[in-house]
Amino acid sequence: MTRTLNRGGDRILWTGEDSKARPKRIKWRLLIFFSAFVLLFIGGSLFYVWSRIQVLQLGYEISNALKEERSLIEANKKLRVEIATLKSYGRIEKLATEELRMAKPKPEQIIVIR
């Protein structure tokens, strides 16, 4: 609708269009578009924050795994030293002679097996 001024007052001319319906349609479309944009922005922001938290959590897990690896390597080294000490020829000979009261064999008592 359009309005034209006349001496007698306002006169409404029919233009064949419903001018009030069009702005409502545009307002609804803008509202839907804006709502979709806000939802996408919020969703993207939440995804970004979630991914950052996941990165931090994985970093902490990697750090803990590396600490555990270092402690296990240290324990392994200590156990290898202990094994070498327990296998030493001098220690075994001392245990055999003192605790088990064994004596070294005479050369004629040694039998070589092939």
Secondary structure, DSSP 8 states (H G I E B T S, - for coil): -EEEEETTEEEEE--SS-TTHHHHHHHHHHHHHHHHHHHHHHHHHHHHHHHHHHHHHHHHHHHHHHHHHHHHHHHHHHHHHHHHHHT-HHHHHHHHHHTS------GGG-----
